[in-house]
Amino acid sequence: MTLDELLREGRGQLPHREADWLLEHTTGLSTPELRAHSDRHADGDEVARFRDLVQRRAGGAPLAHLLGTQPFRQLELEVNASVLIPRPETEELVDQVLALMPAEGRITALDLGTGSGAIALALAADRPRWSITAVESSPAALAVARGNGKRLQLKVEWLAGDWFAPVGHRRFDVIVSNPPYVNDDDPDLARDVATHEPREALLAGPDGLDAIRTITAKAPHHLTDGGWLIIEHGYRQAEGVRELMGATGLARITSRRDHAGHHRFTAARHQETHSG
């Protein structure tokens, strides 16, 4: 069986581009190389591995898990079943952080629940002068994040622990998080996501706000005067998130839309009161 025949077999079961990516991954050949060598005969191991990947993808396994990587902004991140696959909406969250903070200067940033390290590493790539700390409670996820940071040669302080616990009394100019925000019984959660991605990175109580409650309650104690908190949340949660932020005394609370027009991000500023 030639590579071209094997590819056509895969395209009969999957979208063409997905079959192409899986064959490139199986053979180690780029798209131009596959075209140039389409008449080369695939060896038995290549055929078996490609068919296995196609079958797993057709069964709902995330493409990123099969390929082992996921693009995120200008970065190529390694991912596995221990981390949530970074989404396009979270790329927009990074854009929101960059728009909030001055481009120059030594900003201190904290990424809570870093997962694969996507947010922290994207900020480090765009703002090399910033001092960036990332926290993750899952040892397996933190290992993925550390590995991505090392491979990409981007400087981030990686800390293990639950939300703010590892940072002590430190304060930051901006705190950013894409926390779990799915209702425990959310019928809209896609079956392949629920099956293949870590539940602890997705589910957050009956209303999906448990993690956000914890973050907003403690954020004022870890923000500098004038510092910003910005959180990604579900498209129906903006009002609830604004209420949680307002209850802590945070100011200038604003929900922002993603490219699909949904209120997906909410930001608030910490402004300390000074007596005369």
Order of alpha helices (4+ residues) and beta strands (2+ residues): alpha-alpha-alpha-alpha-alpha-beta-beta-alpha-beta-alpha-beta-alpha-beta-beta-alpha-alpha-beta-alpha-beta-beta
